[in-house]
Amino acid sequence: MTEAIENLVQFIYEPVKEDLDRVAEDLQGLTAQAGLPGDGLLTQAIGGGGKMVRPAVTLLAASFHDHDHKMTIRMGLAVELLHLATLIHDDSVDNSAMRRGRATIDSLFGRNVAVLLGDYVFATSATFVCDTGNVRVIRRFSETIMELASGELMEHFSAYNWQQSRDDYEKRIYNKTASLFCTAAESGAVLSGTSEATSQALNNYGYNLGMSFQIMDDVLDFQGTEEELGKPVGNDLLQGTVTLPVLLFMDRFPQEPVFRRLMDGSRDESDLRQVIAMVRDSTILDDAMQVAAEYRTSALAALSGLENNRARQSLEALTNYVTHRRS
């Protein structure tokens, strides 16, 4: 991480650092309380040092109104646990051996354990949401679990489908990624007791931030290095996941022989690696980053009517981080 990015991250987290530290402490405390069988099972799952972006969004969104910090810390913990549960299941579905440079639960303990642990973490996240006692937040959280699962199913059934549309892709990444950003932002706002207009503005912010975040993930899958990504470059495409860079490349160069082979049913790794190389050597990644930047602009617009306080400045800075990060 460059010094400029480190400074940006510090600026983003500064207004909620104390509460975010509490979320991290509570997260680590779960490993001692869980009493799960298996040597270090939960520690391995949550010990990867994630960026805590989603709970930070929850805490920042709550900062537009005086509120009970205990409740928003609880919600931030629930949001991060839900994110971790999706990663555990994700790695199992994708047969991923590494995540953030660490061995995955699937690679260490097998798929059955990974699925069961993911279920355990999902359920644990729900208990913390229930602690808020807010029916609206509980319902939205439940809907998000449905959307996340739907996104994973859509990704599975659209694998190697070279005829899917941009709308198909956007629906999938909303379910898989942006839905949780929406919930992270809206739940923080609702639990703070702010106005409905502010809650909806922050939900809109979360949507656009989440869409931008996933598109940048899809760009980095081609653009990053294995060291930065913690997985092979082009891993998504090698798994058959068709992302925005590939869709844009196919639109621009539909007559490429490699695409004709793929359309005819080829799943040959050499063909997939050829597509990865062609995308990396073109201007397509710049085009995809421009789409991410458009979502970033919409995220900033969603904040424009809110009080220009320190939390808003952090949320605005977060949009810059999302479109400039390397992992």
Backbone hydrogen bonds, N-H to C=O, Kabsch-Sander energy under -0.5 kcal/mol:
donor,donor_aa,acceptor,acceptor_aa,energy
6,E,2,T,-2.5
7,N,3,E,-2.5
8,L,4,A,-2.0
9,V,5,I,-2.7
10,Q,6,E,-2.2
11,F,7,N,-2.2
12,I,8,L,-2.3
13,Y,9,V,-2.3
14,E,10,Q,-1.5
16,V,13,Y,-1.3
17,K,14,E,-1.2
20,L,16,V,-3.0
21,D,17,K,-2.7
22,R,18,E,-1.5
23,V,19,D,-1.9
24,A,20,L,-2.3
25,E,21,D,-2.5
26,D,22,R,-2.8
27,L,23,V,-2.3
28,Q,24,A,-2.3
29,G,25,E,-2.3
30,L,26,D,-1.1
30,L,27,L,-0.6
31,T,27,L,-0.5
31,T,28,Q,-1.1
32,A,28,Q,-0.6
32,A,29,G,-0.6
33,Q,29,G,-1.4
34,A,30,L,-2.1
40,G,38,G,-0.8
41,L,38,G,-0.9
44,Q,40,G,-2.4
45,A,41,L,-1.4
46,I,42,L,-2.2
47,G,43,T,-1.4
49,G,46,I,-0.5
56,A,52,M,-1.6
57,V,53,V,-2.0
58,T,54,R,-2.0
59,L,55,P,-2.5
60,L,56,A,-2.7
61,A,57,V,-2.7
62,A,58,T,-1.3
63,S,60,L,-1.3
64,F,61,A,-0.7
65,H,62,A,-1.1
69,H,67,H,-0.9
71,M,68,D,-0.8
72,T,68,D,-1.5
73,I,69,H,-2.6
74,R,70,K,-1.9
75,M,71,M,-2.1
76,G,72,T,-2.6
77,L,73,I,-2.2
78,A,74,R,-2.0
79,V,75,M,-2.6
80,E,76,G,-2.1
81,L,77,L,-2.4
82,L,78,A,-2.4
83,H,79,V,-2.0
84,L,80,E,-2.5
85,A,81,L,-2.6
86,T,82,L,-1.9
87,L,83,H,-1.8
88,I,84,L,-2.2
89,H,85,A,-2.2
90,D,86,T,-2.9
91,D,87,L,-2.7
92,S,88,I,-1.4
93,V,89,H,-2.7
94,D,90,D,-2.6
95,N,91,D,-0.6
95,N,92,S,-0.6
96,S,91,D,-2.1
99,R,102,R,-2.9
102,R,99,R,-1.8
104,T,97,A,-1.8
108,L,104,T,-1.7
109,F,105,I,-3.2
110,G,105,I,-0.7
110,G,106,D,-1.5
114,A,110,G,-2.0
115,V,111,R,-2.7
116,L,112,N,-2.2
117,L,113,V,-2.9
118,G,114,A,-2.5
119,D,115,V,-2.2
120,Y,116,L,-2.2
121,V,117,L,-2.7
122,F,118,G,-2.5
123,A,119,D,-2.6
124,T,120,Y,-2.4
125,S,121,V,-2.4
126,A,122,F,-1.7
127,T,123,A,-1.5
128,F,124,T,-1.4
129,V,125,S,-1.5
130,C,126,A,-2.2
131,D,127,T,-1.2
132,T,129,V,-1.6
133,G,129,V,-0.5
133,G,130,C,-1.4
135,V,133,G,-0.7
138,I,134,N,-2.6
139,R,135,V,-2.8
140,R,136,R,-2.4
141,F,137,V,-2.5
142,S,138,I,-2.1
143,E,139,R,-2.5
144,T,140,R,-1.9
145,I,141,F,-1.9
146,M,142,S,-1.8
147,E,143,E,-2.4
148,L,144,T,-3.0
149,A,145,I,-2.2
150,S,146,M,-2.6
151,G,147,E,-2.6
152,E,148,L,-1.9
153,L,149,A,-2.3
154,M,150,S,-2.8
155,E,151,G,-2.2
156,H,152,E,-2.3
157,F,153,L,-2.7
158,S,154,M,-1.3
159,A,156,H,-1.1
160,Y,240,G,-3.1
161,N,158,S,-2.0
162,W,160,Y,-1.0
164,Q,161,N,-0.9
169,Y,165,S,-2.0
170,E,166,R,-2.6
171,K,167,D,-2.4
172,R,168,D,-2.1
173,I,169,Y,-2.5
174,Y,170,E,-1.9
175,N,171,K,-2.2
176,K,172,R,-2.7
177,T,173,I,-2.0
178,A,173,I,-2.0
179,S,174,Y,-3.0
180,L,177,T,-0.8
181,F,177,T,-1.2
182,C,178,A,-2.6
183,T,179,S,-2.1
184,A,180,L,-2.6
185,A,181,F,-2.2
186,E,182,C,-3.0
187,S,183,T,-2.5
188,G,184,A,-1.3
189,A,185,A,-1.9
190,V,186,E,-3.0
191,L,187,S,-2.6
192,S,188,G,-1.1
193,G,189,A,-0.7
193,G,190,V,-1.2
194,T,189,A,-1.5
199,S,195,S,-2.2
200,Q,196,E,-2.6
201,A,197,A,-2.0
202,L,198,T,-2.3
203,N,199,S,-2.0
204,N,200,Q,-2.4
205,Y,201,A,-2.2
206,G,202,L,-2.6
207,Y,203,N,-2.3
208,N,204,N,-2.2
209,L,205,Y,-2.8
210,G,206,G,-2.6
211,M,207,Y,-2.3
212,S,208,N,-2.2
213,F,209,L,-2.6
214,Q,210,G,-2.3
215,I,211,M,-2.2
216,M,212,S,-2.2
217,D,213,F,-2.0
218,D,214,Q,-2.2
219,V,215,I,-2.0
220,L,216,M,-3.0
221,D,217,D,-1.5
222,F,219,V,-1.5
223,Q,219,V,-2.5
224,G,220,L,-2.5
229,L,225,T,-2.7
230,G,226,E,-2.3
231,K,226,E,-0.5
234,G,221,D,-3.6
235,N,232,P,-1.5
238,L,234,G,-2.2
239,Q,235,N,-1.4
239,Q,236,D,-0.5
240,G,237,L,-1.8
241,T,236,D,-2.7
242,V,240,G,-0.6
243,T,241,T,-0.7
246,V,243,T,-0.5
247,L,243,T,-2.3
248,L,244,L,-2.8
249,F,245,P,-2.1
250,M,246,V,-2.7
251,D,247,L,-2.0
252,R,248,L,-1.8
253,F,249,F,-2.9
256,E,253,F,-1.5
259,F,256,E,-1.0
260,R,256,E,-1.5
261,R,257,P,-2.2
262,L,258,V,-2.0
263,M,259,F,-2.9
264,D,260,R,-1.5
265,G,262,L,-1.8
266,S,261,R,-2.3
271,D,268,D,-0.5
272,L,268,D,-1.9
273,R,269,E,-2.7
274,Q,270,S,-1.6
275,V,271,D,-2.0
276,I,272,L,-2.1
277,A,273,R,-2.3
278,M,274,Q,-2.4
279,V,275,V,-2.7
280,R,276,I,-2.3
281,D,277,A,-1.7
282,S,279,V,-1.3
285,L,279,V,-0.5
287,D,283,T,-1.6
288,A,284,I,-2.5
289,M,285,L,-2.3
290,Q,286,D,-1.6
291,V,287,D,-1.5
292,A,288,A,-2.0
293,A,289,M,-2.3
294,E,290,Q,-1.8
295,Y,291,V,-1.8
296,R,292,A,-2.0
297,T,293,A,-2.3
298,S,294,E,-1.8
299,A,295,Y,-2.3
300,L,296,R,-2.3
301,A,297,T,-2.1
302,A,298,S,-1.8
303,L,299,A,-0.9
303,L,300,L,-0.6
304,S,300,L,-0.6
304,S,301,A,-0.9
306,L,303,L,-2.1
309,N,307,E,-2.1
313,Q,309,N,-1.8
314,S,310,R,-1.8
315,L,311,A,-2.5
316,E,312,R,-2.6
317,A,313,Q,-2.3
318,L,314,S,-2.1
319,T,315,L,-1.1
319,T,316,E,-0.5
320,N,316,E,-0.9
321,Y,317,A,-2.1
322,V,318,L,-2.5
323,T,319,T,-1.3
324,H,320,N,-0.6
324,H,321,Y,-1.2
325,R,321,Y,-1.4
